Amino acid sequence: MTRTIDTEVLVIGSGAGGAVTAARLAEAGRSVLVVEEGPWFDPDAHEPSSLEEFTARWRHQGACAALGSPGIAFAEGRCVGGSTEINMGLYHRLPAHFAAEWRRKYGIADFDDATLDRYATDIEKTVTVSFLPGEAPASSAVLEHGADALGWKSTEFARVFAYDDKGHGTKQSMSRTMIPKAVAAGAIIQPDCTVLKLNRSGRRVTGATARLGYADGSSELVTLRADQVFVCGGAIQTPTLLQRSGFRHNIGPGLKFHPTVKVAARFSHPYDHDEVPVHRVTEFDPFLTIGGSASRRGHVALAVADAAPSDLDRVLEEWQNVVVYYAAIRSSGSGRVRALPGLRAPLVTYGLTDSDLSRLARGLVHLGEVLLAAGAVELFPSIAGGPIVRSREDLGQWWTALTRSRSNLMTVHLTSTVRMGDASDLTGTDSYGRVWDTDNLRVNDASLLPDAPGVNPQAAVMMIAARNADAFLST
Ligand SMILES: Cc1cc2nc3c(=O)[nH]c(=O)nc-3n(C[C@H](O)[C@H](O)[C@H](O)COP(=O)(O)OP(=O)(O)OC[C@H]3O[C@@H](n4cnc5c(N)ncnc54)[C@H](O)[C@@H]3O)c2cc1C
């Protein structure tokens, strides 16, 4: 006999979607249990993007990939707070023209600008959206200087950061914001608890079967019994759990990435490496964005090793002179998540189109132009075997070198594997996240975005989660 735990509302996953859902429902007086597969750490426990953080809070220690031609590496958080604990905290509201397009195509009710603005404003009060209080670090200003020299538009992005009097910033992840709000309102957060399957009876979900882990390495199977269930495991794990539990209508196809290429840029003097650049080149928005990446020694080594393994020792001798930048596209391709019998991890595939590949090549060349204009002396692209570029005339080689077999792509933006909206032929849930043909099962995370948002997705995920939680409360 497994132990049974009863709750009114079960929230599965504690990331951007789950934490907002839990805070909203607990504050409205509902009895909420949040179960999270990953551990619960103090948000300051690990240096960002360090080996320790990869091991403790990233799913599969950061090594996940979608199969395809080419394969695309992706990342997800796995801890209380989800991916918000490991992300860069860059914040951008969902562009209004995408919201309008989605409203029309997917038949999403209550998705007008006024409603979305109201929810975004409300969320922003809790997560503290702000700009840098002082001058941008040099690694960030590179993008502004390069863009200015070329006559291109660039801007500083806001982040979910709170600053003290001395200008020291702290990222306002879910474990610092929505999770404490939920707990203060009575929600229970259970880390180290993996939901294996949802239990159903006709149109109703009665709860879930989960494995609860303990510090000594032991674990037990538990039955979680709930009146209402919200699945908030993120765009890969949510469709996996739903499929494994027998829900299949539009669950898993439509996966959207922002495929990304990178360039390690060597300058003639050292740069800062503690902060991720906050500037973006916005000249080619919304289909192509240029920005800066985490650039610790390991990131630099990985980026250079791609293009020029034989130059690695030389470049690493002065790795502080190197910063990693990226170009990300809005993709016309899409992917799929499939739960496989007997396996814990799903099969993830992504079909990059020819136009995606040529947009990525264009992004790489524009990124090279900006970096050279800002004073970079040597550029290492994420193309196996290079070519290394030292002047603007050399950049044309990247157009032909970025092929399906040589490109090395990654992404941290994963969406759209369930999709919401009343157009049930296209979506997995109604306009508020209720899974079709169920009475009490809802999705409330990045899976619901009908398409890639073209900007960092956390803002859209939180805003939609708050809206859907309120819609649930009003029924
Ligand atoms: C490295 C990185 C950098 C990023 N940078 C930015 C950025 O700067 N700005 C931005 O806007 N976005 C950024 N993102 C994306 C953003 O963090 C995500 O879009 C957002 O967090 C998605 O929210 P979510 O609730 O769908 O999933 P998540 O936040 O990923 O949370 C899902 C949670 O559910 C848990 N879970 C999954 N399955 C189960 C299960 N079966 N049982 C129990 N628990 C389960 C997971 O362990 C995880 O903790 C970044 C993402 C990454 C990975």
The ligand as an ORCA input file, in Angstrom:
! r2SCAN-3c Opt
* xyz 0 1
  C      19.810     28.572    -18.991
  C      18.517     29.279    -19.230
  C      18.518     30.660    -19.414
  C      17.323     31.336    -19.659
  N      17.318     32.708    -19.721
  C      16.131     33.367    -19.748
  C      16.073     34.779    -19.601
  O      17.076     35.455    -19.400
  N      14.840     35.372    -19.677
  C      13.681     34.658    -19.884
  O      12.612     35.266    -19.992
  N      13.713     33.318    -20.015
  C      14.896     32.660    -19.900
  N      14.904     31.296    -19.936
  C      13.617     30.583    -20.122
  C      12.705     30.620    -18.884
  O      13.447     30.340    -17.722
  C      11.578     29.602    -19.107
  O      10.864     29.977    -20.265
  C      10.587     29.499    -17.948
  O      11.238     29.276    -16.722
  C       9.624     28.349    -18.240
  O       8.744     28.192    -17.147
  P       7.994     26.820    -16.929
  O       7.173     26.963    -15.703
  O       7.356     26.403    -18.187
  O       9.157     25.720    -16.678
  P      10.358     25.701    -15.655
  O      10.640     27.049    -15.119
  O      11.454     24.980    -16.345
  O       9.836     24.810    -14.424
  C       9.414     23.477    -14.566
  C       9.677     22.738    -13.246
  O       8.866     21.567    -13.217
  C       9.611     20.490    -12.641
  N       9.056     19.219    -13.126
  C       9.052     18.784    -14.407
  N       8.457     17.578    -14.478
  C       8.097     17.236    -13.210
  C       7.467     16.087    -12.648
  N       7.067     15.050    -13.405
  N       7.269     16.053    -11.314
  C       7.645     17.114    -10.516
  N       8.251     18.228    -11.011
  C       8.476     18.289    -12.347
  C      11.024     20.749    -13.153
  O      11.979     20.058    -12.362
  C      11.124     22.272    -13.103
  O      11.666     22.698    -11.868
  C      16.087     30.598    -19.734
  C      16.091     29.221    -19.553
  C      17.284     28.550    -19.285
  C      17.250     27.060    -19.086
*
